[in-house]
């Protein structure tokens, strides 16, 4: 590997760390104001962005790689702060999913400020650049998954339903075997609720 290649690799890591640091800093600031821990704040954001089927203690435990006891304690605290409620499942009264309250939604909205700023800046870049970066980041997450660094990425490239180079049409080179549709780069999913290993 040449010196320039090593430099760009290190620079990519640094810029990803910088973006993460900005997001963490904002989340920390809001967490302190709202008197919740950073993990509890992450749970609130996760619950807001995902369907009910993925908002259960067991799923949160797997997604965040925490014990069920730790997740359960955090959810109990969020319930006591009236930021979330537990909703019993209709088919199994012993099981429940977690839903944001109105207060919880307001807290998450404060955090979404960072996403809104980021999205408004991303909109300024040409589509081909965004597609290249998006595909690079998806491939990076896939390689981390393949190496065992993360357990549940829930992205198309690591899904059992995903098929690469399934179509000769350059605009839809991928296929989702669950939906039976050929898909484009823009259709690749991050956080799919139908993800299978």
N, C-alpha and C positions, 0 to 999 in steps of 0.2 A: 504494500500500500504506500502510495507516495505521500509526501508532506502536505500537499494541497488537499488530498482526499481526507486525511486525518483531521486537518483544520476544519473542513466543512462539516464533518461528522460531529466534532466537538461543538461547533457553532450551532448546529441544529439542536443538540441536547441543551445547550445554554438558552436558546430562544424558547424551547418548550418549557424549560424550568422557569424562565421569566414570565411567560403567560400563566403558568400554574401559580407562581408567586403572587401575581396581581390578583388572580381569582381568589386565592386563599386569604389574602390580606383583606379584600372586600368582605368575604364571608365571615372572617374573624371579627371584623369591625361590627358587622350587623349582629353576629352571634352575641357579642359582649353587650350591645345595646338591648337585645331581646332577652338576655339572661338565659341563653341556651349554649350548649357545648358545640364545637365545630362539627362533631359527628351528628348531633341532633339536627343541626342546620342542614347537613348533607342529606339526612333522611327526609327532611321537609321538602327539599328541592327534588329528590328522587320521587317521592310520593306524588308531587304535583305533575311530574312529567310521565308517569307510567300508569297503565291500566290497573284496575283493582286486583286482577289476578297476580300481579307482580308486587303488590303492596302488602305482603304478609311477612311475619317475623322470619320464617324459614328462608324466604327469598332474599330479604334484606341481609340476613346472616351470610348467605352465599355470595350475594353481590358485593358486599363490603368486607368479606372475609373476616367476620367477627363471630363470636359465639352467639348462640340463640339467647343465652342469659343476658349478655351485654346489650343486644338489640332490644330484648324485652324490657330491660331496665330503662333504656333510653326512651322507648315508646311510652312506658308508664309515666315518665317525667313529662313528656310532651302532652300526654292526656291531662295530667294534673295542671299544666299551664294553659289548657284549653286550646292548644294548637292543632291537635288531631283528635279523632274519635275512632274507637274500634267498632266495626260494623259486622255483625254476625252473618255468616253465609246462610242463604235460604235452605240449601240442600244439606248442610251439616252445621247444626247450631253450636258445635264445639269449636268450629273453625271461624276465623274472622280475618278481615282485611282492614287496612288503616286508611282513613280519609282525612284530608285537611279540613279544618273548620274555616270559617270566615277569617278569624284572626290568623290562622296558619297561612292562608292564601295571601294576606297582607304582608306577612313576614317574607314569604317567598318572592313576592313582587319586588321587594327592596333588593333582593339578591339578583333578580333578573335584570337589574339596571346594567350590570357588567355585560351580560349576554347581549342586551340591546345595543350598547356602545360598540361591542365587538362586531355584531352583525352589520351595523351601519357602516363600519369601516370595510368589512369584507365585501359589501355590495359594490364598493368602488373599483374592485379589481375585475379584469376581464374573465369571462366564463372559463376559457381554456386554462387559465392560471389556477382558478379555484378547483377545477376538476383534477388537475395534476396534483395539487396539494392534498385534496381530499383522498384521492387514491393512494398517495404516498402514506398518509396517516393511517388509512385502513390497512394497508400492507404492513405498516409498522406494528399496529395492534395485533394483526394476525401472527406476525413473527414472534411477538412477545407471548402470545397464547401458545404457539407451537413449541416455544422454549420452556413453557410451564411457569412463566413469570406472572401470568394472570389466569384465573380459572373460568370466568364466565364473561366473555367479551360481548356477546349478543350483537354481533355485526354479521352482515351477509357473508363476508369472506371466510368466516369460520363456522358457518352454519351447515348442517347436514343436508339442508334443502337447496344449497347454492351450487350452481354449476357454472364454471368459468368457460369462456370461449364456446358457448353453446349455440351461437348463431353466427352466421357469416356476415350478417348486417352489422356494420361497424357501429351504428347508433345504438344497438341493443345486443351487446356481445355476451351478456350474462343471462342466466335463467334461474328463476325461483321455482323449484319443483313443487312447492306447497301450493302456490297460486297457479302454476302452469303457464306463467307468462315470461317472455323474454324482457329483460330490463336493461336500462342504460346506467351510466355512472350516477346520474342524478337520482335514480330509483334505489340505489344501494341504501340499506337501512342501518341506522345506528340505534341500538336499544330495542330491537324487535322483540315483541312479546311472544312470537311463535318460534323463537330460536331453538334449534335442537343441535346437540353435539354430534 
